Each structure stands twice: as C-alpha cells, then as structure tokens.
Amino acid sequence: MSERLAVKKTYKLYIGGKFPRSESGRSYQVADAKGNFLANAAYASRKDARDAVAAARKAFPGWSGATAYNRGQVLYRVAEVMEGRRAQFVDEVAAGEGLSRGKAEKSVDEAIDRWVWYAGWSDKIAQVIGSSNPVAGPYFDFSVPEPTGVVAVLAPQRSSLLGLVSVLAPVLVSGNTAVVASSYERPLPAITLSEVLATSDVPGGVANILTGRLADTAPTLASHMDVNAIDLTGAAGDHAHAAELELAAAENLKRVVRAPGEEPDFTPEPGLGRIASFLETKTVWHPVGI
C-alpha cells in the first residue's frame, strides 16, 4: 500500500462568528520551529481589520449588556471546549514554539487554567474595582466599572497560546469585544482557538482573530476611530513600531497598554491589571430614601 498523503489545510480568518477568506486573497505558509511546512494561513489586510472592528462594534451592546454571571458561564464553556481539543493545541504549540511534548502540555494546561481563572472573575470584578464612596450629604455615591468598548489586541509573537489567552481573556471577561492580531509565525493555536470560540456559546463578533503581519493590520487598528483601546504587547521589542502605533492611537484618545521592552513571562498569576486596563469608572449619585 502507498503511504497516505497528509491533508494540508488552508485556514481562514475569524470575523463576526464566520470564517471568511482575506479580501486580498492572499495566504502564507506556516512552518514549525524546524522549518517544516504545517499549513497555509490567511494574510489579513487593512480591509479585513476594518471589517473585524465593525463586527466587534455590532456585538458590543449584547455582550456588554449580558449579566456578568452569564459572561462567566460562556467563557467557562470556552475552557471546556479547549480541554476537549487539548491534544491538538499541544501538537500546535510543540511544533510552533519548538517545545518538547511535556513542556507543550504544561503550556496548554496553563492556558486553559488561565481562561478558567479569568472566567471566574466575571461576577467579582465589580466588587473589587468598584466602590461605595462616603459623601457629605444625603446621597449614595457608587463607582461602577464598565467596559471600554472595542479593544484591539496585538497578541504575543512567541507565546502562541498562553500569551494569547493572557491578553484576550481579560478583554472579554469585563464585557469588551476584541479584534486580535495573532502571532505571525505561530498562528495555529490562535486559529484553533477561533474554532473553539465558534463552537462555544460566544456570540459572533465578540472575538475576531486576524492572521498575518502586524505591519498590515496594526496601524489600521491603532488609528481606527471606532476602536476604544489597544494592547500593544505583540509589538514588544520593536520600539519604533510601538511608538508609531501609540501616536496613531492618540487621535481618538484610545486607552493604550504599552509594548514592553521584551515579551513578558506569562506563567505567573496575572493579577487584575489587564482587566482594569479596559474598564471605565462610572460614578452614580442617588438620593437616600428614594
């Protein structure tokens, strides 16, 4: 018998809960850490980035208007489906990051646990970040955290799954919607995560994932007037590019998580800093007794 031929895939983007081809029609080859061909991924264009922002904006009212408890349930369901596809994630992380099987399994388990950790904060973050304020008068005064809106996320370029989860989950848990520009050389875990999102209970448009070069999509996301915040973690180490993106983001006073000097270690417990980065604080006054 002849040896069976491998079925090589050509993946698409994830926008608005669907899997469209890039409007440019372009794709690129994804290789493992040793240079062996793995698959083809779509080359997202500026038009694709604009379409993803439109999808995220459309999904924002429903997602931000859902109860925190419901968002937590939905995000926990994502972790359940990730667990069911654990073996595939392990294969992709091991191949893309050049890790041993054992180290890849540890990284995937940490990513799933990280998603569960953030999901658990959905109905608790308001009590921790919000407050009841003392005032000199017959009033109640409350500080209430609210989602910022549409958040563009430049995913880490080396940590293809744990890093991705660590920057995406805190955006979603607080009611924001996201447009993610994935790792260019290691996009397969992000693509598989998009398939997980599509088969979980996450409404279409809440999370949108673009593959391709940051140089093609990041400037559009940074300058887009309907993007409310941007996380520049994926531009770590590229000071000139990060500075250009910050300047573009200033046009509509976006909230900005600045690019670090080098990609962070995502293994420690993250704390609440990333959730707080994408929350606004609304102050509500109410007369006592009414």
Disulfide bonds with the S-S distance in Angstrom:
none
